[in-house]
Amino acid sequence: MDSDKNHPFTFEIYGIHVRPDCHRKGLGSKLVVQAFDRMRALGLDGAIVWTLEALAQSRRFYEKQGGVVVKSGTWTIGPFTLPEVAYGWPAAGLHSRSVPTI
């Protein structure tokens, strides 16, 4: 985890990837719940996940899970630099409202 890039969040979800034929079945939400459970088990507070700005479906998913845009930046892979956004769940938000449940 890039702690400077992700500050003040202490737990990074690298991504939630579900096969297209398994979309809309609650699997992604279950993975988010498991990630939050793991975060708490490690004694960490506040989660962050980065996604490409152009991935509308990914962005809608993280928003449905209660994430809010907290940062923006770019991701460079080879000769390409792409805009990205970070969704966050601040520690206080994880405790004051319900975390995604199935």
Secondary structure, DSSP 8 states (H G I E B T S, - for coil): --HHHHTT--EEE------GGGTTSSHHHHHHHHHHHHHHHTT---EEEEEETT-HHHHHHHHHTT-EEEEEEEEEETTEEEEEEEEEE-HHHHHHS-----
